[in-house]
Amino acid sequence: MSPQAELELINGLQRALDSQRLRMVYQPKVSVRDGGLRQLEALVRWEDPELGPVKPSQFVPLAEEHGLIHELTQWGLRTILKQWLEWRDQGLDTCIAFNISALSVQHLDFPDLVERMCRALGVPTDRLVLELTEGATQPLVKLIDALTRFRIKGIGLAIDDFGTGYSSLMQLRQLPFTEVKIDQAFVADVPNSRDSRLIIQAVTDLAHGLGLTATAEGVETLDQLRIMRELGCDYVQGYLISAPLQPDAVKPWIQKFRRAWPAMIADEKLALFGDVEANTLGEWQI
């Protein structure tokens, strides 16, 4: 990216923050045991009037580099906590996960800030899960005290994209995570790759041995879902379950998915469709 394009992007992000043009969508995570909704992952979306849709992979690194990440993180936390209140008033009580930057955790008062935001709005801290990518957690071994304070406050911690870094086992041993999210690259290969299957089985067993839950990311086919159940993963997330949803679409999705779940996991359905397109998203997208 040229310096000029980078400057336009960061200026556009600042305008979006100032004018409330960012929005959140929410991707469900469900239990492989019963298909019940267990968590919603909040994902930032930005569509600029001049730049068009801008991916988080483009603007988040720039926000980190140019000092906007803390403002972006606080906006995100305020947005999801207020959304949790709206859902609670509608009878929906679930957890919300939100990805945070390593730079935010480096602020010594960040755990206290998050707790104050929860208290100010009346949101129980145990309804919030903060996700950190495996690569981002590598410098955080030095900040174990800050992460431990999140856990003391009842806030969950998930290690995202697990298996793509170089010090995975050290991360799990040293840092107070509550959840491991298995990278979608392994999930995508699992129907045809013995190695991916062995890796997912090993990570799941390791997570359970350490008292953590295991979530498979990027589940897009019925085969992948079936195998995740066989391997003992606790939760699944991906386009087979649902694309990211607008806030007002979550409750209707719950009703539709509840009806679809029994057929999705039925062996006879898998056998019936075999190699036909129903083994991909087609028939099952909600």
N, C-alpha and C positions, 0 to 999 in steps of 0.2 A: 504494500500500500504506500502510495506517495505521501510525502509530508503534507501536501495540500489536502489530499483526500482524508488523511488522518485528522487534520485540523477541522475539516468540515464535519466529520463524524462526531468528534468530541464536542464541538459547539452545538451540533444538533441534539446530542444527548443531554447537554445542560439545558437546552430549551425545552426538551421533552420533560425533564424533571421539574422545571419551573412551571410548566403549563399543564402538568398532569396528563401527558399524552401517552405514557406507558400504561400497559394493562397486564393483567395476570390471566392465564388459563391454568386449568388444573387437570392433571392426569391421574386417574385412579390406580391404586394398588390394591389387589384383592388377595384373600387367603386361598391357598390351593386346596385347603381342606373343605371349605364350604362355599367358596366364591363370594364371601361377604366382603364389603368394602372395609379396608383397614386404615387407609391413608390416602391423602391427595397430595401429589407433588405440585407445588406452585412453580410455574414457568413464566418468565418475563417475555412479553412481546412488545415490539416497538415498530410502528409503521410511521415513518416520517413523511410529511407532505411533499418534501422535495427529494429526499433520498429513497423513498419507498420503504419496503420491509427491510429491516436490518436484523441480522441474526445475533443472538447473544454471544456466539463465538467470535463475532466481530467487535461488538461494543464493550463486552465485559473486560477483556484484556486492556483496552484503551482506558476504561474507567479506572482500572487498577493503576495504570501507568501515569494517569494525569490527575490523580487525587479525587476522583468522583465516586470511588467504590463505596465509601462509607455512607455517602448520601444516597446512593442507589440501594444499598442494603437496608438502610433505615426506611426508605420508601417501601421497599418490598415487605419488610416486617409489619409496618403499619397496615399495609393493604391486606395482607393475609390474616392478620389478627381481627381486623374489622369484618373481613369476609367470614371468618369462623363464627363471629357473633351473629351475623345474618343467618347463617345456616343453623346455628343452634336455636334461634328464634323460630325457625321453620321445622324444628324437630330433628335436625341432622347433627349428630355429635360424633365427630371423627377427628383424626390427627391431620395436621398439615405439615408437609416437609418443604424446606426452602434451602437452596444451595447458597452457601456463604463463602467468601473469599478468605484465604489465609491471612490477608492483610487486615481484615476486620478483627480476627482473633488476636492479632498482635496488639490491639488496643487493650490495655490492661482492664479498663472499665467496661469492656464490651459485654461480658456475662451479666454484670449488674444492669447495664442499659437494657438488655433484652428482657430481664426479669421485671424491670420497672415498666416497660411497655406492656407486658402481659398484665401486670397488676393494675395499671391505669385503665385498661379496657375490660378487666375482669375475665381474662382468658386464663384457664389453668395452664401452668407451665408444661404439664405432661401431655398437652395436646399439640406441642410444638416439637418438631424434629429438625435439626440443622444438619445439612449434608455437606461434606467436604470431599473433593476428588482425591483419589489416592496420591496423585502427584503433588497436590496442594498440601497434603498433610506432612510431607517429608520435613519441611522446616519447623513443623508444629510439635515435633517431639520435644523441642526445647520449651514449648509452651503447655506442657502437660497440666500444669496447675490451672491455667485458664480453662482448659477443656474439662478438667475435673470439677471446676466450679459450676459449669453447665449441668453436669450430672447431679451434683448436690442440689441444684435448684429444680431438678425433675425434668430438665430438657433433654430430649433424646439426641444422640449423635450417630450419624450414618456415614460410613466410608463408601464413597461412590466410585463407580468404574473399577471395582476391585479386580486385581489380576493384571493390570496394565502397567504397574510401576515396578520398582526394583527392590523395594524393602517391605513388601506386603506383610510378611509374618512379624517383622519387628513392629510395624504399625499396630497390628492387632494385639500384640503382647503389651505394648507400652501405653497405648492411648485408650481412653475410657469410652470406646464405642459401644453402641447398643445394637447396631445393625450393619450387616455387610451386603452391599449391592453388587452382584456378580455382573461383570461387564458383558454387554450385549454381543460382543464379538464371539464369546464362548457359546452363548445361547444360540446364535445364528447357526453355528456349525454342529450343534449337538446331535441332530438326527443322523448325520453322516460321518461324524468324527468320534472315534473311540477316545482320542486324547481329550477332546473338549468334555466329553461325558465324565471321564475320570477326574478332570480338573474341577468340574462343578460338584461332583460327589465329594471330592476332598475338601473343597472350600466350605461346602455345606456342613460336613461333619466337623470341620475345624471350628466353624462359627458356633455350632451347637455345643461343642466341647468347652468353648470359652463363654458360654451363656449368652450368645448373640443370636439374633434372627438372621436368616438368609433370604435375600430377595433376588429374583432373576429379572434382569432388565431386558427390554427389547423382545418380548415374547410376541411373535407375529403369526405363528401357525399352531394348529391343533396338535401336531406332533411334538412341538417344543413344549407346549403346555403339559401334555401327557408325561413327557420325560421329566419335566421339573417336579411333577407330583411323585413320580417313581423315585427320584433322587432325594426327596425329602425337603426340598426348598419350602420355606414357609409362605412366601408371598411371590406374586408375579405382577409384572407391569409391562405394558407394551400395546401396540396397536390392535392385537387380537382382543385385548380386554377393552381398550378404548383409546381413541386419539385424545389429546388434551381438549378439555371441555370449557366452554364459557360457564361462569358461575351458576347461571340460571338453568343450565342443562344438566347439572349434576344429579338432582333428585329424579328427573325423568329417566336418566340413564340407569340409576339404581334399580328402578322398577323393571326396565327392559332386560337388564343384565341378569337379574334374579331369575327371570323366566327362561333365559337362554342357557344359563349355567348347566343344568342337568344334562342337556343334550351335548354341550361342549365336551363334557368329561366322560360321556358314555362310550364304552368300547365299541358297542354295536354301531354307533354313529360313525366312529372313525373307520370301522371296517366297511361300512356301507358306502362311504364316499371314496375311500381308497385314494387313488392318485388324481381324483378329479379336483377341480379348483376349490372345493370346499375345504381342502387341507391348507388353503391359504386364507386370506382375509375374507374374500367374497361373501360367503353365506353368513358369516359370523359377525361382521362389523356392526356395532350397535350405533 
